[in-house]
C-alpha cells in the first residue's frame, strides 16, 4: 500500500528488453534521486508513476525492477528514459498524508488542459468511461502516483458517448516536487481511482443483485 505522497523524483536510466521477444517485458534501472534506499530490501515494493513494482537489484543510489508486458500495456511512462515519481511502500508507523493507494493503475487518462491560474495550475483530465462513476467532487484520485483532490467533475453525453472530465488544482509545491510539471495537453497519465469508492461500488452492485434475486 502507498499514500500517493511522492517521496522523490527519480529517473529511468536503462530499459533492457527481457528474454521472450516482443511479448516480454523490460528491466528498468532507476536512479533513485533523493529517495533513501538503505532500508529497501530485495523484494520490497516501490511505486513508479503510481505503478507498484518489486525491487530485484539495488545499489546505494539505484534499483532495478522487471515490468511485465501486461503492465507496460496498461501504463505510461515506464518504457523510456524519463523522470518518474517514486514512493516506497507504506508502513504502519508513517502518517497517511494522502489516501490509501494500492499502486495498481486502473486506466489511462488524457490531459485536456494544463494551464496556470493565479499562483496555481489547473489540470483537466479526460477519464476512461468505465472510471467515470468513481470520480466525485472533493474525492481522491491518483495521477502518475500523486494523490490529488478532484475539484470538479463534468460528464458530457451519456451511454457509449459519455465523456468524463475532471479538474484538479495543483499548488506550486506539488508542481515543484513531482513530474506533473512536465504534463501538457494530449499527454496520457496513469490513473488509480479511490480504493473506498471501488469497494462501495462492489457492495452496492452485490446488494442490488441480492435484492432483485
C-alpha positions in Angstrom: 0.0 0.0 0.0 1.0 3.6 -0.6 -0.2 7.1 0.2 0.2 9.0 -3.1 2.7 11.4 -1.5 5.7 11.4 -3.8 8.9 11.0 -1.8 11.3 11.8 -4.7 11.6 12.2 -8.4 13.9 9.6 -9.9 14.9 8.8 -13.5 14.8 5.6 -15.6 18.4 5.3 -16.8 18.2 2.0 -18.6 15.5 0.0 -20.4 16.5 -3.6 -21.3 14.1 -6.0 -23.0 13.6 -9.3 -21.2 14.1 -12.6 -22.9 11.0 -13.6 -24.9 10.7 -11.2 -27.7 8.0 -8.5 -28.2 5.6 -10.2 -25.7 8.2 -10.0 -22.9 8.6 -7.1 -20.6 11.6 -4.9 -19.7 14.1 -4.5 -16.9 14.4 -0.9 -15.7 17.3 0.6 -13.8 16.2 3.7 -11.9 18.3 6.4 -10.4 16.5 6.9 -7.1 17.3 10.7 -6.9 16.6 11.8 -3.3 14.9 8.5 -2.3 16.8 6.8 0.5 17.4 3.1 -0.3 19.2 2.0 2.9 16.0 0.5 4.3 14.9 -1.1 1.0 15.4 -4.9 0.7 15.2 -7.1 -2.4 11.5 -7.9 -2.9 10.2 -4.6 -1.4 7.7 -2.5 -3.4 8.3 0.9 -4.8 5.7 2.8 -6.9 6.9 4.2 -10.2 4.4 6.8 -11.5 1.8 5.1 -9.5 2.6 1.5 -10.6 3.7 -0.8 -7.8 7.0 -2.6 -8.8 9.2 -5.1 -7.0 12.9 -4.3 -6.4 15.1 -7.1 -7.8 18.5 -5.4 -7.5 19.8 -2.3 -5.8 22.9 -0.2 -5.0 23.2 2.7 -2.7 21.6 5.1 -5.2 19.9 2.9 -7.9 17.5 0.0 -8.1 16.1 -2.4 -10.8 12.6 -3.7 -11.4 11.1 -6.0 -14.0 8.0 -4.7 -15.8 5.7 -7.2 -17.5 4.3 -6.7 -20.9 0.8 -6.5 -19.4 2.0 -3.7 -17.1 3.5 -1.8 -20.0 0.3 -2.1 -21.9 -1.7 -0.7 -19.0 0.6 2.2 -18.1 2.5 5.1 -19.5 6.0 6.4 -18.6 7.6 3.1 -17.9 9.2 2.3 -21.2 11.7 5.1 -21.7 14.5 7.1 -20.0 12.2 9.6 -18.3 11.7 11.0 -14.8 9.3 9.1 -12.6 7.6 9.8 -9.3 8.8 7.5 -6.6 7.2 6.3 -3.3 8.2 3.4 -1.1 5.5 1.2 0.3 3.6 2.5 3.4 4.5 1.2 6.9 2.1 1.4 9.9 4.5 3.9 11.6 4.0 6.6 8.9 1.5 9.4 8.6 -1.2 8.8 5.9 -0.7 12.2 4.2 -2.6 11.4 1.0 -5.0 8.5 0.9 -4.9 4.7 0.7 -3.4 3.8 -2.7 -2.9 0.2 -4.0 -0.3 1.0 -6.7 -2.5 -0.7 -9.3 -3.2 1.5 -12.4 -6.9 1.4 -13.3 -6.7 3.2 -16.6 -5.1 5.9 -18.7 -6.4 9.4 -18.7 -5.7 12.1 -21.3 -4.7 15.7 -20.3 -7.1 18.1 -21.9 -5.8 21.3 -20.1 -2.8 22.2 -18.1 -2.6 26.0 -17.5 -1.6 28.4 -14.7 -4.4 30.0 -12.8 -3.0 32.6 -10.4 -0.3 31.0 -8.3 -1.6 27.5 -9.0 -2.2 25.3 -12.1 -5.4 23.8 -13.4 -5.2 20.3 -14.6 -8.1 18.8 -16.6 -8.1 15.1 -17.4 -10.4 13.1 -19.5 -11.0 9.7 -17.8 -11.9 6.4 -19.4 -15.7 5.9 -19.4 -15.6 2.9 -17.1 -13.9 5.0 -14.4 -16.3 8.0 -14.5 -18.6 6.6 -11.8 -15.7 6.5 -9.3 -14.9 10.2 -9.7 -16.6 12.7 -7.3 -16.4 16.3 -6.2 -13.8 16.5 -3.4 -13.0 12.8 -3.8 -9.5 11.4 -4.2 -7.7 10.2 -7.4 -4.1 9.3 -8.1 -2.4 10.8 -11.2 1.0 9.4 -12.1 1.4 8.3 -8.4 0.3 11.6 -6.9 -2.7 11.7 -4.5 -4.9 14.6 -5.6 -8.3 16.1 -4.8 -11.0 16.4 -7.5 -12.3 19.9 -7.7 -14.9 19.4 -10.5 -16.4 16.5 -12.5 -18.1 17.1 -15.8 -20.0 14.4 -17.6 -20.7 15.1 -21.3 -23.1 12.9 -23.2 -24.4 9.6 -22.0 -24.2 5.8 -22.6 -21.5 4.9 -25.0 -21.0 8.5 -25.9 -20.2 9.6 -22.3 -17.1 11.7 -21.8 -16.0 12.4 -18.3 -13.5 15.2 -17.5 -12.3 16.1 -14.0 -10.4 19.2 -12.9 -7.6 19.4 -10.3 -5.9 22.4 -8.7 -2.2 21.9 -8.3 -0.3 24.1 -5.8 3.2 25.2 -6.6 4.7 22.7 -4.1 3.1 19.8 -5.9 4.4 21.1 -9.2 7.9 21.5 -7.9 8.3 18.1 -6.3 6.7 15.8 -8.8 6.9 15.1 -12.6 3.4 16.7 -13.1 5.3 19.8 -14.2 6.0 18.1 -17.5 2.4 17.5 -18.4 0.8 19.1 -21.4 -2.5 18.8 -23.3 -2.7 15.4 -25.2 -0.3 13.5 -22.8 -1.6 10.3 -21.2 -1.4 9.7 -17.4 -1.8 6.8 -15.1 -5.0 6.9 -13.0 -6.0 5.0 -9.9 -9.4 5.5 -8.5 -10.2 5.8 -4.8 -10.0 2.4 -3.0 -13.0 3.1 -0.9 -15.1 4.0 -4.0 -14.2 0.7 -5.5 -15.5 -1.3 -2.6 -18.6 0.8 -2.2 -19.5 0.2 -5.9 -19.0 -3.6 -5.4 -21.1 -3.6 -2.3 -23.9 -1.7 -4.0 -23.9 -4.0 -7.0 -24.0 -7.1 -4.9 -26.8 -5.7 -2.8 -28.8 -4.9 -5.9 -28.4 -8.4 -7.2 -29.4 -9.9 -3.9 -32.5 -7.7 -3.5 -33.6 -8.4 -7.1 -32.9 -12.1 -6.9 
